[in-house]
Amino acid sequence: MDTSTDISYLQDIQYDERVKIIATMLDTLLTMSNDGNSMAMKLLGDYYEEQKDYEKMKKYYQAAIEKGN
């Protein structure tokens, strides 16, 4: 599986483990989000929620909602 473009597998991983994985992929997810990937936006929202950065959390969740995810 090419994880550089297909991040849907992260949906099936438990939340705590997913947040750890997201932390290691942060740069990639930020790039994907900037390119309009709504799944990346949602995952970044999850990450920032765990980090208690509620401003960024809201930004990424709102962007994902607007994109339809």
Secondary structure, DSSP 8 states (H G I E B T S, - for coil): --TTT--GGGGGS-HHHHHHHHHHTHHHHHHHHHTT-HHHHHHHHHHHHHTT-HHHHHHHHHHHHHHT-
